[in-house]
């Protein structure tokens, strides 16, 4: 199992960007990016799901591999909600407090799907109840921390009128071609120094649906490789650094025996005060105070082949969520115990209203495929 190295992680990458724009960070910058302060424009392109191990396996002759400086780690858990928030804000989950796709929010008393910003059950947005994104995502984005011109590019299905509101800084794009066109347009929009953060989720979506080893994913990787090279060449001598990384990688789970249904463990369910939260690869367990010994015994006797069990406090103290200041809500969001899945096992429970289905490609865990992401740099 591999845990984040907060001296060599995506948070340290963003610390380098903050330093380049004369903003403070509690995490040390990467030495490979020390010269960013001399670059007029800095573009951070996040390709959701593009793990370092994938590039090593399938991208031997790619431009992305040729320009890869090294591997760095994601955060814990190695999942979009936690890692993208880290890349947006420049701090780890220990500070920003976003701990996975499913999160218990004590302050509003509900188990949530945090990125869609609604309850796990039901489709009503929290914004309909006058709860704004800034009430939960309390850490400012890097784009709001620096004084230079800054822009965020997200796909249309993320930018909306209620949760992620379109603004002068937060823009939307229609497809991959439109994303790269908008990056070029923003670079050329003025002579001012700029920071552009762009997010692409197509690679991750294909991995979830088809598996990392599929032909569809490989074809999309090749498409990305060509378009990124073309983008870098289009700037010519523009004193621009194009940095590319990922929030996490993925690992495939296809064998039925590696899919753990919580419903097949009714005695374990009896120990829990609520459904599992977190991710299929890292599950937060809220346990009845008088059932902790039975919970530990049951997991040890029945699930030790597929997961490591930790008291949440122990992993927190180990520093896997970050270093330094602790988000005041973090402890409430990681349960009493954490199940970290081994190999390519996943664990899921389902509400009465939910369809029982699994992704092929999964993330959130501590395998090298999930935890290591590339640090790629094109200087233009």
N, C-alpha and C positions, 0 to 999 in steps of 0.2 A: 504494500500500500504506500502511496505517495501523498504527502500533505503539502500545503503551500509553503513556499520559502519566501517570506516577506522581505527578503533582501534581493530577490530575483523573481519578481512576479509582475502581473499586469498592473498592480498598484504602484510598483516602482516605475513602471513605464509612464503611468500618468503623473507620477511625481516629477519625472524628467520634463514633462510638458509644462507642468505648473512652474517649475524652476525656470524654464526657458522664457516664461512670460512674467518672471519676477514675482511669482506668488508662492506662498509658503506651503509646505507639506510635512506631515509627521512621518512619512516614509521616505527612505533614502532613494535618490534617483539611480538609474542605471548608468554605468560608466560609458557604455556604448552610445549613449545619447547626450553626453555632456556638451556637445557642440550645437545643440538645437537652438541655443540662445542667439546664434549667429545666422539662423535661417529666417528668411522673411515670412514665409508661409509654412505652416505645419498642418499636414492632413493626417488624421488617424482614421484608417479604414478598418472597421471591425467586421470580420466575416464569421458570423455565428456558426460555431461547430467545427471550424477548420483546425483540427488538432495537429500538433507537431508530428506525431507518429503517422498520421495520414499522409503528410507531405513526404516523409521519409519512405513510406511504402509505395505510394503511387505517383509521386512527383519528382522522381529522380532527375529528369531532364527539364524540369519546369523552371521558369524565371523566378517563381516564388522561392524555390529551394536555393537557387543561385544567389538570391539576395537575402537569404535567411541568415541573420547574425548568430543566433543561438536559440535554444529553447528556454522558456520561462514558465513559471507555474501560473495556474489560475488561482482562484480563491477557494475557500471551503464554505458551502458545497460548490463543486465545479459545475454550476448550472447558470442558465441565462439570467434569471432574476437577480441572483447574487453578484455574478461577474459583470454583467452589463451595467448594473448600478455602480459597481466599483470603477469601471472604465468611464462612466459618466461623471462621477463625483471626485475620483482620485483617492478614495479611502476604501478600506476593506469592510466586510460585513460587521466586524466588531464596532465600527463607527456608524455605518449607514443602516444597519439593522434589518436588512432584507435577506431572509434566510432560505428561500426556496419558492417553488411555484405555489404550493399550498402553505399558508401561514396563518397561525392563530393570532388575531389582533385582540389583545385583552381590552384595549381602550374602546373598542366598539363591540366586543363580545361575540365575535364570529370567526369561523374558519374561512379563509379567503382564497381566491385565485388572485394573487397579488398584482400580476401584470395587467390582466383585464380589469382589475380594480372592482371586483364584485365578490359576493359570497360564493363558496364552493357549491352550495345549492341555490338555485334561482338565478335569474339573469339581470336583476336590477343593479345598475351601477351605483356605487357609493356616492357619486356626485349628485344623484337624484335625492339623496338625503343630506345634501349640503356638506358632505365630507370631501374635501379637495385632495388632490394628489400630494400637495405640499404638506398636508397634515400628517401623512404617513411617511412619505419620502422627504425627510426633514433636512437631509444634507444637500447643499446647493450643487448644481452641476458645474463642471469646470468652466463651461461657457459663461456662467454667471460669476465665476470667481476671478476671472482674468479681466484686465482692462482693455485688451486689444479686441478688434472686431472678431466675433466668433459666431459659428453657425453649427447647427445640428441637422442632419439629414436622416429622416426615418421613412419607411414605406407608408403609403397612404392608409393602410389598414390600422396603423398604430397612431398616426396623427389624426385627432378628431376634435370635436368642438366641446368636449366635456372633460376628458381625463388628461390627454396630452394635447393641449391647445396650441394650434398653429400661431406663430408669432414671427417677428422679424428674425429671430434666432432659430426657431424650430420650424423647419420646412419639410415638405413631403415630396416623394417621388413616386412615379408610376411603375417603373420596371428597372431592370439592370442598366439598360442603355440610358434611360432618363437619369438614373443616379449619377453616372459618370459625366453626362452632359451638364448636370447641375454643379458638380464639383468644379468642372472647368469654368463654368460661368461665374461661380463665386470667386475663384482665384483671380479671374480677369476683371472682376467688378470694380476694383479700386486699387490704388497703389498702397493702401494701408496694410500693415502687418495683420495677418489673419490666422485664426485657428479654425479648422473645419473637422468636425467629427461626423463620420458617416457609418451607418449600420446596414448590413445586408444579411437577411435571414433565409435566403433561398437554399443555401447549402445545408443548413441545419434541418430545414423542413424535408428535404429529399432524404437525408440520412435517417430521420425518424421513420419515414414511410417505407423506404426501400432497403435500408441498411447501408452501412458505410462502405461495404465491399461491392455495392451494386454498380452496374454499368451506367445508370442514370447519374449517380453521384460523380463517377469518374469523368463523364462527359461534361458535367457542369463545372468541375474543377478545371478542366482544360479550357473551358470557355472563360472562366474567371482569370486564369493565367494570362491568356491572350489580351483580354480587355484591360487588365492592370498594366501590362507592359505598354500597350497602346496609350493608356492614360499618362503614364510616366514620360513617354516620349513626346506627348503633345505639349508639355510645359516648356520643353527645350531648356534654355538656361534661365530659369526663373527663380533660382535660389529657394527651391522648395524641397522639403523633406516629406515624402509619402511613407508613413509607417503603417504596417499591416500586422494585425494580430487577431486572436480569437478570444472568445470568452471561455471556451472549453473545447475538448474533443468529445467523441462519442465512442461507445462500445456496443456491439451487436448482441442481442439476446434472441436467439431463434428456438433453442431447445425448450420444450414444454417443462422439462424437469428443473429449469433454471428460473421459472416464473412462480413465485410464491404468492398464493392467494391467501389473504388473511382469513377469509371465511372458512378455510380448511383448518383453522386453529381456533375454534370457539373458546377454548380455555384461556387462550391468550387474550382474546377480545374482552373477556370478562374482567381482565385486570386494567383495561384502558378506560379513561374518562371521556375520551373523544376519538374520532377517527385519526388515522395517521396523518401527519403533515410532512412538509419537506418534499422529497423526491422518491421515486421508486428505487433509486440507488443509495439514498441516505434518508432514513425515516426517523422523524421525531416522534417519540412515544410519551404521551401524558398518562401517567400511571396512578391508580388509586394509592394513597399513602399507606394503607394497610395491606396492599397487595404487592409491594415492591419485591419482597423475597420470593414470592411465587413467580412473579414476572421474570426475575433473574434466573430462577431455576428452570422455568419452562424454556426460555430462549437458549440456555446452556444445553439442555437435554434434547431439544428438538430443532433448533435453528443454527447451532454453532458451525455446521458444515457450510452454511451459506452467508453468514454475517459475523461481524465483530460487534459486541455490545459494549457500550460505554455509558457511564453516567454523563449526562450533558455537561455538568459542572467540570468534570475532569477534562473533557475535550476543550472546553472554554479556557481552562487554566493552562492547557498545553499550548495555547496560542494559535489554534488552527483557524479561528475566525478573524485573526488580525492581532495587532499589537497596539498598546497604548489605550487611550480613552475608550470607555465602554458605553455603547448606546444604552440608555436607561431602559429600553424595552427589550433588549436582546435576550435576556434570560427567560422572559415569558414566551419567546418565540422559538425556543429550541427544545421544549419539553423537559422531561425528567431523565430520559434515556435516549440515546441515539444508536440506531442500527446502521452500521456501515457495511454495505453488501460486498462480499468477496467475489473474485473472478468476474463473471458477467451475470450474476444473479440479480434479480429485481424482486421487490415486494410491493404489493398493492392491495388496498382495500377499496371497496366500491360502495357508495351510498345507494340507497334503494332506487334512486332516480338516475343513476349513472350506468352507461353501457359498459360492459366488461370487455375491455380491449387493452392491448399493450402495443407500444411502439416496438419496432425492430431495433432501431438505434436509440440508445439511452445515454444519459449523462447525469452528473451530480456526484459521482463516486470518486474513488481515490486510485483508480488504475492509471497507468502511464498514458493510456489512450485518452482518458478524460482530463487528466490534470495538466499535462504539458501542452503548451501552445507556442506558436512560433513568434519570434521577434524579427520582422522583415522590414527592410528599409531600402527605399529607392531615393536617391538624391538627384534632383532634376535642376 
